[in-house]
Each structure stands twice: as structure tokens, then as C-alpha cells.
């Protein structure tokens, strides 16, 4: 092979290698962009509400609740929408309620069955058009496989509702993907179960008429 042929072969190899690098970089950039889009965090809009008790007073909160328990989230079922109405642009909106199946691990107030998961409805969730979340302040959407202290308000139908600030308290620091509106100082490293055991022991009677859950062991 002549010197000229060798140089020509080397040039072809260099061009081919350069094209390969360009294609690889293009694919990598495209993949990164796609991942960034799929991992984009949706905004959280805060639900405004008035409450019978000081939501930062644990003794008053547990006194107002029908049940307080430690539960592990087994399954997210679906989201339903209440108080649905149409906006001026023709779109529909409503307040989201997220439905879960939760295994009761420990009863702190009241006695809910522990032989199988119970249905639990959480006020808040993804909005109807899927563009963001609606959540109370100092609140969190439960994550599957994680445990929380839940404060339950039984509905007239006997269903279990968790609603409002500080009604779902994670036992451990939430994951990076958690949909949460907790303020920076509201999630300190403490033994959450012990804190709420003490709160139940010193609970404040708020004069609220209590209801019995469909999942009460005495029902």
C-alpha cells in the first residue's frame, strides 16, 4: 500500500470516528432532555381553609380527630373530584381527593382493624387537568411503602377522611419525589410516634361530635 493510500485510509477513519462521537453526543443530549421533561416537578397550589382548632397544636388536633393511628400506605387507588364546576374558558375544576389503601400498624386513638388494609381518603391531590397539585399547607400526599401518623375525621357515611394541615405526618423524612407543602422547620428529626402518643395522652376536648368508622373493631 502506498503512502498516499495509507493517508487516505487514516482520514476516512478519523471522519468516521468524528461522526460516531457526534451521533453519540446528540443521543445523550436527547436522552437527558427527555429525562428532565419526565422528571419535571408540577407546581403545588395551597388550599385555603378555616379550621376549628389551631392546626399547630397537636393536643387539640388529636382531640378533634376521631382516630389517630400509624399506618403504612399499601396502594394508591385513584383520585376523585368534588365540588366540580366549569370555568369561564369551558374547563372543569374541582377539589381533588386521593384514595389509598392503608395498613394500620398501631392505634394511638380509637381502634381500627389491623387484619387487612383499610380505605383512606386524603383531601388534596393532582388537579383535574393534571397540571399541578392542590394541597393544604403543612401537608403531604402519602407515598406507597411509607408510614405516617394519620389523623382521621370520619364522615357521616362511616368513611375515613384525612384532611387539613398536619393530618398526615411522615415517620421519616419524605423522599425527594414527595408532594409536600411542609415548611422547612416543620419536619424536625423527632420520634413522631412518641410525640403523638404524648399528644393523645394530653389531648384537648374540642367539643366536636365524634363518629365511628366503618373499620372500627367494635362495629
Secondary structure, DSSP 8 states (H G I E B T S, - for coil): --HHHHHHHHHHHHHHHHHHHHHHHHHHHHHHHHHHHHT---EEEE-----SS-TT-HHHHHHHSSEEEEEEEEEEEEEEEEEEEE-TTS-EEEEEEEEEEEEEEEEEES-B--SS-EEEEEEBEE-TTSSEEEE-SS-B---TT-EEEEEEEE-TTS-EEE-STTSEEESS---TT--B---TTS--SS-HHHHHHHHHHT-----------TTBTT-
